[in-house]
Amino acid sequence: MTARAPDPTGCTRRELLAALAAGWLAPALDAADAPPTPPASPMNDAPDLHNLHPLLAGLAGAHPPRLSFLDPRWSDLATWQAAARPALLERLGAPPPPARVGAELLRREAREGFSVEVLRLRAEPIPPIPAWVLVPDGPPRRRPAVLALHCHSGRYTWGHEKLLSHPGEPEHLTRFREGTYGRPWAEALARRGYVVIVIDALYFGERRLRVEELPADRVQPEVREAHAAARAAAPGAPAWTTAVDRLASFYEHLTAKAITATGFTWPGLLAWDDLRAVDHLVSRPDVDPARIGCLGLSGGGFRTALAIGCDPRIRAACVTGWMTEFGRQLPRHLRHTWMVYVPGLRRDLDLPDVAALHAPGALLVQQCRRDHLFPAEGMEGAVATLAAAYAKAGVPERFRGSFHDLPHSFPPALQEEAFAWLDRWL
């Protein structure tokens, strides 16, 4: 019999049935008959979806992830991975791998301690993926390489720029990077001796939705004011960036619906792109294909979890600021981007189960205790699950979970911990 994981919601089957009855059979109330809404309170623990929460919590509790490595029926890591990884790939619904990945070199830029190759990765059926490869100075030799994944942060006009500086960049971009990261950390990794690849994720940077180019009469009413502001501002100016980011944030829901209508998923497309970057790295004569790492903050941390779950070529990784149990997110922490929801995934694997597919690869998870995007119990539970999975796999030393008294961020102190982890295992 399959072991049932503890119900994180505390909702019994009887409560679930009661919720169904309440939701389907209760008479509708006119606004005048409805009870008054209590004043908002920062201490209010009511779930975001109010009366619908018991139904959803009950469904989550009734269907724990059935392919978790911690289920007693799995005794062998390789056997579990052979069953769980195909399930992950199927849920992601990504396009099939291309026959090969080509790279067009657009230009090469010299920096202090490294050079930057500006590339276009070509892999049908996706249009070319803009990529920047940082190559350390020094005699040619095979080096370890890192896939550096940028965050979401509600900043769509920037992609790779969040991790890599550019001469003459706008001041508000520099301020954003300093506030979130403290420095362009892809450059710090290159100076440390790593070949580093950064791509613009789908919907960011060069691959963003150009919402400001929409005809005014085709813009959704909710964001017409932002559209007008974007059209009136100088491209790249702070007012333009703010308006375009507002538009792109609103249009996420339409983009997610359109991707779903194709039969694919947004997280699956992100993972597909990231693995094409790995394809490029392992093809390079200056990269040791047995020494590939991956790390990222926030949306980049989520992408890291997917990449290491899908691709065993990645040998060491760090997930910062996006490792939680999805069941724990239900009451008050679902206000995340559409890019992190994979339909049906949790019935097979929770996010820590996905990351556990990386074993015996080395994994560091960094959690920020003042990160209000996730409940503390979800972050702690995810780390406990991963620690138990790595112990069961016989490689407990290859996992570490570290907690920091910080808000949602990846400052230099955390970067140094992550870099030291890569140094140790690559």
VMD Tcl script that draws the C-alpha trace (Angstrom):
set ca {
  {0.00 0.00 0.00}
  {1.24 3.49 -0.82}
  {2.05 5.49 2.29}
  {0.04 8.68 2.63}
  {1.96 11.81 3.44}
  {0.72 13.94 6.36}
  {-2.05 16.30 5.28}
  {-0.56 19.81 5.44}
  {-4.00 21.37 5.29}
  {-5.63 19.70 8.27}
  {-8.84 19.18 6.28}
  {-10.61 15.83 6.74}
  {-12.69 14.02 4.11}
  {-15.84 14.94 6.08}
  {-14.83 18.61 5.95}
  {-14.22 18.25 2.22}
  {-17.74 16.91 1.66}
  {-19.15 19.68 3.81}
  {-17.31 22.23 1.72}
  {-18.70 20.72 -1.46}
  {-22.22 20.92 -0.06}
  {-21.72 24.49 1.11}
  {-20.29 25.57 -2.21}
  {-22.88 23.88 -4.43}
  {-26.11 23.93 -2.42}
  {-26.12 27.14 -0.39}
  {-28.49 29.83 -1.78}
  {-26.86 32.87 -3.33}
  {-26.81 36.07 -1.29}
  {-27.53 39.51 -2.64}
  {-24.93 42.10 -1.73}
  {-27.37 43.68 0.70}
  {-27.85 40.36 2.52}
  {-24.17 39.52 2.77}
  {-22.50 39.92 6.17}
  {-20.19 42.94 6.47}
  {-16.56 42.39 5.57}
  {-14.36 42.67 8.66}
  {-11.61 45.29 8.49}
  {-8.32 44.06 7.06}
  {-5.74 43.11 9.65}
  {-2.08 42.18 9.17}
  {-2.65 39.41 11.73}
  {-5.67 37.98 9.91}
  {-5.00 34.32 9.11}
  {-8.03 33.84 6.87}
  {-7.15 32.01 3.64}
  {-7.04 34.04 0.45}
  {-9.82 32.00 -1.14}
  {-12.00 32.13 1.97}
  {-14.89 29.66 1.66}
  {-13.30 27.76 -1.25}
  {-10.18 26.96 0.74}
  {-11.56 23.84 2.54}
  {-12.41 22.28 -0.83}
  {-8.95 22.91 -2.27}
  {-7.18 21.97 0.93}
  {-9.13 18.76 1.06}
  {-8.19 17.88 -2.49}
  {-4.53 18.54 -1.72}
  {-4.69 16.39 1.39}
  {-6.50 13.56 -0.37}
  {-3.90 13.38 -3.15}
  {-0.36 13.64 -1.78}
  {2.48 13.27 -4.30}
  {2.43 9.61 -5.32}
  {5.96 9.51 -6.75}
  {7.86 10.96 -3.80}
  {11.14 9.13 -3.18}
  {10.21 9.03 0.52}
  {7.32 6.66 -0.23}
  {8.33 3.27 1.26}
  {7.77 1.47 -2.03}
  {10.92 3.12 -3.44}
  {14.08 1.56 -2.09}
  {16.47 2.25 -4.95}
  {17.33 5.74 -6.23}
  {17.83 4.75 -9.87}
  {14.56 2.80 -10.00}
  {12.67 5.76 -8.56}
  {14.30 8.21 -10.97}
  {13.44 5.97 -13.91}
  {9.77 6.29 -12.93}
  {9.66 9.87 -11.62}
  {11.70 11.78 -14.22}
  {9.48 10.74 -17.19}
  {6.45 11.75 -15.13}
  {7.99 15.18 -14.52}
  {8.78 15.64 -18.21}
  {5.27 14.61 -19.19}
  {3.67 17.05 -16.72}
  {5.91 19.85 -17.98}
  {4.72 19.21 -21.51}
  {7.86 20.65 -23.06}
  {8.64 20.22 -26.77}
  {10.83 17.23 -27.65}
  {14.60 17.83 -27.52}
  {16.00 19.21 -30.78}
  {18.28 17.11 -32.95}
  {21.07 19.56 -32.22}
  {21.65 23.05 -30.85}
  {23.54 25.52 -32.99}
  {25.09 28.79 -31.85}
  {25.58 31.94 -33.87}
  {28.26 34.27 -32.52}
  {27.14 37.90 -32.93}
  {30.09 39.58 -31.23}
  {32.69 39.25 -28.50}
  {33.26 41.84 -25.78}
  {36.36 42.20 -23.61}
  {35.83 42.77 -19.88}
  {38.14 42.85 -16.88}
  {39.12 39.23 -16.22}
  {36.81 37.66 -18.82}
  {35.22 38.10 -22.22}
  {31.56 37.95 -23.21}
  {30.32 36.04 -26.25}
  {26.94 37.31 -27.43}
  {25.16 34.36 -29.05}
  {21.91 33.18 -30.52}
  {21.19 29.54 -29.69}
  {19.21 27.84 -32.43}
  {17.08 24.84 -31.56}
  {13.83 24.19 -33.42}
  {10.93 24.63 -32.85}
  {11.69 27.57 -30.52}
  {12.93 30.83 -32.09}
  {16.60 31.66 -31.38}
  {17.44 32.07 -27.69}
  {19.62 35.11 -26.87}
  {22.56 34.02 -24.72}
  {25.63 35.59 -23.16}
  {28.61 33.36 -22.35}
  {31.28 34.67 -19.99}
  {34.68 33.10 -20.62}
  {37.50 33.62 -18.06}
  {40.78 35.04 -19.29}
  {43.75 32.69 -19.42}
  {45.17 29.84 -21.49}
  {42.55 27.73 -23.30}
  {41.47 24.71 -21.24}
  {38.37 22.86 -20.19}
  {36.74 24.59 -17.24}
  {33.70 24.00 -15.03}
  {30.64 25.85 -16.28}
  {27.53 27.32 -14.65}
  {24.05 28.03 -15.94}
  {23.15 31.31 -14.18}
  {19.40 31.91 -14.09}
  {17.91 35.36 -13.57}
  {14.97 36.14 -11.32}
  {11.42 37.22 -12.15}
  {10.95 40.13 -9.70}
  {8.15 41.62 -11.81}
  {10.85 43.21 -14.00}
  {10.23 42.04 -17.56}
  {12.23 44.56 -19.57}
  {15.43 43.08 -18.14}
  {16.59 39.47 -18.37}
  {20.29 38.67 -18.40}
  {20.99 42.27 -17.34}
  {19.95 41.34 -13.81}
  {23.13 39.23 -13.57}
  {25.46 40.88 -16.08}
  {26.25 44.59 -16.21}
  {26.61 46.63 -19.39}
  {28.52 49.88 -19.93}
  {26.16 52.85 -19.93}
  {23.24 50.89 -18.48}
  {20.39 52.93 -16.93}
  {20.78 53.91 -13.30}
  {17.49 52.32 -12.24}
  {18.72 48.94 -13.56}
  {21.92 49.27 -11.53}
  {19.92 50.19 -8.41}
  {17.64 47.18 -8.90}
  {20.59 44.80 -9.24}
  {22.36 46.25 -6.21}
  {19.20 45.95 -4.10}
  {18.54 42.33 -5.07}
  {22.03 40.94 -5.62}
  {24.56 43.54 -4.50}
  {26.63 42.93 -7.64}
  {26.43 41.36 -11.13}
  {27.18 37.90 -9.79}
  {27.59 36.18 -13.16}
  {30.72 38.29 -13.53}
  {31.99 37.25 -10.09}
  {31.62 33.61 -11.11}
  {33.54 34.18 -14.35}
  {36.38 35.85 -12.49}
  {36.40 32.81 -10.21}
  {37.25 30.62 -13.20}
  {33.86 29.38 -14.40}
  {32.44 29.59 -17.91}
  {29.02 31.14 -17.28}
  {25.99 31.19 -19.56}
  {23.04 33.55 -19.02}
  {19.97 33.58 -21.27}
  {16.94 35.81 -21.48}
  {14.11 33.62 -20.25}
  {10.90 33.57 -22.27}
  {8.90 36.77 -21.52}
  {11.97 38.75 -20.35}
  {14.52 41.05 -21.96}
  {14.74 40.53 -25.71}
  {12.04 37.86 -25.47}
  {9.46 39.95 -23.63}
  {5.93 40.58 -24.83}
  {6.09 43.95 -26.58}
  {2.87 45.15 -25.04}
  {3.60 48.82 -25.69}
  {3.35 48.12 -29.43}
  {-0.26 46.93 -29.18}
  {-2.81 49.22 -30.87}
  {-4.59 51.23 -28.17}
  {-7.99 49.77 -29.09}
  {-6.66 46.22 -28.52}
  {-5.33 46.87 -25.01}
  {-7.29 45.42 -22.11}
  {-9.25 48.13 -20.24}
  {-7.49 47.44 -16.93}
  {-4.11 48.55 -18.29}
  {-4.94 51.22 -20.85}
  {-3.50 53.92 -18.58}
  {-0.21 51.99 -18.32}
  {-0.20 51.49 -22.09}
  {-0.62 55.22 -22.67}
  {2.18 55.94 -20.21}
  {4.50 53.50 -21.99}
  {3.74 55.07 -25.37}
  {4.39 58.56 -23.99}
  {7.70 57.78 -22.22}
  {11.14 57.47 -23.76}
  {12.05 53.76 -24.21}
  {14.32 52.65 -21.40}
  {13.45 55.56 -19.10}
  {12.21 54.76 -15.57}
  {8.62 55.76 -16.43}
  {8.69 53.57 -19.55}
  {10.12 50.61 -17.62}
  {7.50 50.93 -14.89}
  {4.64 51.12 -17.39}
  {5.88 48.23 -19.54}
  {6.42 46.04 -16.48}
  {2.86 46.83 -15.34}
  {1.51 45.82 -18.74}
  {3.57 42.63 -18.89}
  {2.48 41.65 -15.40}
  {-1.17 41.99 -16.37}
  {-0.71 40.05 -19.62}
  {0.86 37.08 -17.82}
  {-2.55 35.50 -17.34}
  {-3.38 35.72 -21.05}
  {0.05 34.35 -21.95}
  {-0.40 31.43 -19.57}
  {-3.81 30.63 -21.05}
  {-2.41 30.78 -24.58}
  {0.50 28.46 -23.74}
  {-1.90 26.03 -22.05}
  {-4.11 26.09 -25.14}
  {-1.14 24.84 -27.21}
  {-0.88 21.75 -25.01}
  {2.37 22.85 -23.36}
  {3.16 24.58 -20.06}
  {5.00 27.77 -19.27}
  {7.39 26.09 -16.79}
  {8.04 23.42 -19.40}
  {9.07 26.03 -21.97}
  {11.38 27.68 -19.43}
  {12.99 24.33 -18.63}
  {13.32 23.51 -22.33}
  {15.21 26.74 -22.92}
  {17.47 26.22 -19.91}
  {18.39 22.72 -21.05}
  {19.29 24.07 -24.47}
  {21.78 26.29 -22.68}
  {23.21 23.15 -21.06}
  {23.37 21.56 -24.53}
  {25.51 24.47 -25.65}
  {27.79 24.30 -22.62}
  {28.58 20.60 -23.01}
  {29.37 21.14 -26.70}
  {32.01 23.80 -26.05}
  {35.72 22.89 -26.22}
  {36.44 25.19 -23.24}
  {33.94 23.41 -20.95}
  {34.33 20.16 -19.02}
  {30.96 18.46 -19.63}
  {31.29 16.51 -16.38}
  {31.44 19.75 -14.35}
  {28.20 21.63 -15.02}
  {26.46 23.66 -12.30}
  {23.29 25.72 -12.03}
  {22.00 28.37 -9.64}
  {19.46 31.15 -9.37}
  {17.31 33.28 -7.08}
  {13.52 33.33 -6.93}
  {12.19 32.55 -10.42}
  {15.74 31.52 -11.22}
  {15.67 29.22 -8.20}
  {12.46 27.61 -9.42}
  {14.00 27.17 -12.87}
  {17.06 25.61 -11.21}
  {14.86 23.06 -9.44}
  {13.21 22.11 -12.73}
  {16.51 21.94 -14.62}
  {18.20 19.64 -12.09}
  {15.10 17.49 -11.90}
  {15.04 17.06 -15.68}
  {18.74 16.79 -16.56}
  {21.35 14.67 -14.74}
  {24.14 16.39 -16.70}
  {23.98 19.14 -14.06}
  {26.24 17.94 -11.24}
  {25.91 20.70 -8.61}
  {23.28 23.35 -7.97}
  {21.98 26.01 -5.62}
  {18.32 26.98 -5.28}
  {17.84 30.32 -3.51}
  {14.47 31.73 -2.52}
  {12.14 29.28 -4.29}
  {11.96 25.98 -2.44}
  {8.71 25.23 -0.66}
  {5.97 22.64 -0.35}
  {3.12 23.58 -2.68}
  {0.50 22.25 -0.27}
  {1.69 24.78 2.30}
  {1.27 27.60 -0.21}
  {-2.49 27.12 -0.44}
  {-3.86 29.32 2.34}
  {-2.08 32.63 1.78}
  {0.90 32.26 -0.55}
  {-0.47 31.63 -4.04}
  {0.21 35.14 -5.38}
  {3.09 34.01 -7.54}
  {3.73 34.30 -11.23}
  {1.90 31.94 -13.58}
  {5.37 30.67 -14.56}
  {5.64 28.39 -11.51}
  {2.42 26.37 -11.84}
  {2.53 23.01 -13.62}
  {-0.96 21.53 -14.00}
  {-1.22 18.20 -12.22}
  {2.42 18.07 -11.10}
  {1.76 17.86 -7.38}
  {-0.23 14.64 -7.81}
  {3.10 13.07 -8.81}
  {5.80 15.24 -7.25}
  {6.02 18.23 -4.96}
  {8.78 20.77 -5.63}
  {11.28 19.19 -3.19}
  {10.59 15.82 -4.82}
  {11.47 17.37 -8.19}
  {14.75 18.71 -6.78}
  {15.49 15.33 -5.18}
  {15.74 13.87 -8.70}
  {19.12 15.64 -8.77}
  {20.61 13.12 -6.33}
  {23.40 12.11 -6.13}
  {24.22 15.54 -7.58}
  {25.13 18.11 -4.95}
  {22.36 20.54 -3.94}
  {22.41 23.61 -1.70}
  {19.10 25.25 -0.80}
  {19.27 28.75 0.66}
  {16.19 30.01 2.49}
  {15.55 33.58 3.66}
  {13.64 33.59 6.94}
  {12.11 37.01 6.25}
  {10.91 35.92 2.82}
  {7.18 36.67 2.86}
  {6.57 34.88 -0.44}
  {6.56 31.51 1.34}
  {5.30 30.23 4.69}
  {8.07 29.28 7.10}
  {6.68 25.78 7.50}
  {6.73 25.30 3.71}
  {10.38 26.30 3.46}
  {11.36 24.19 6.47}
  {9.33 21.21 5.25}
  {10.94 21.32 1.81}
  {14.44 21.30 3.32}
  {13.47 18.42 5.63}
  {12.10 16.44 2.66}
  {15.28 16.96 0.66}
  {17.51 16.05 3.61}
  {15.53 12.84 4.11}
  {15.64 12.01 0.40}
  {19.42 12.48 0.19}
  {19.88 10.41 3.35}
  {17.73 7.65 1.87}
  {19.83 7.81 -1.30}
  {22.95 7.26 0.81}
  {24.51 10.67 0.05}
  {23.45 12.96 2.94}
  {26.62 15.04 2.61}
  {25.58 16.15 -0.89}
  {22.63 18.17 0.40}
  {22.63 21.24 2.58}
  {19.82 23.57 3.58}
  {20.86 26.92 5.02}
  {18.60 29.55 6.57}
  {19.45 33.26 6.67}
  {17.86 36.16 8.52}
  {17.18 38.07 5.31}
  {14.30 39.12 3.07}
  {13.93 37.63 -0.40}
  {17.36 38.29 -1.95}
  {20.71 36.81 -3.01}
  {23.36 39.17 -1.64}
  {27.12 38.59 -1.89}
  {27.29 36.66 1.41}
  {24.84 34.06 0.06}
  {26.59 34.10 -3.29}
  {29.88 33.24 -1.64}
  {28.25 30.30 0.13}
  {26.81 29.13 -3.20}
  {30.12 29.61 -5.04}
  {31.99 27.65 -2.37}
  {29.44 24.85 -2.79}
  {30.11 24.77 -6.53}
  {33.88 24.85 -5.89}
  {33.52 21.82 -3.65}
  {31.48 19.66 -5.98}
  {32.49 20.65 -9.51}
}
mol new
graphics top color blue
foreach p $ca { graphics top sphere $p radius 0.5 }
foreach p [lrange $ca 0 end-1] q [lrange $ca 1 end] { graphics top cylinder $p $q radius 0.2 }
display resetview
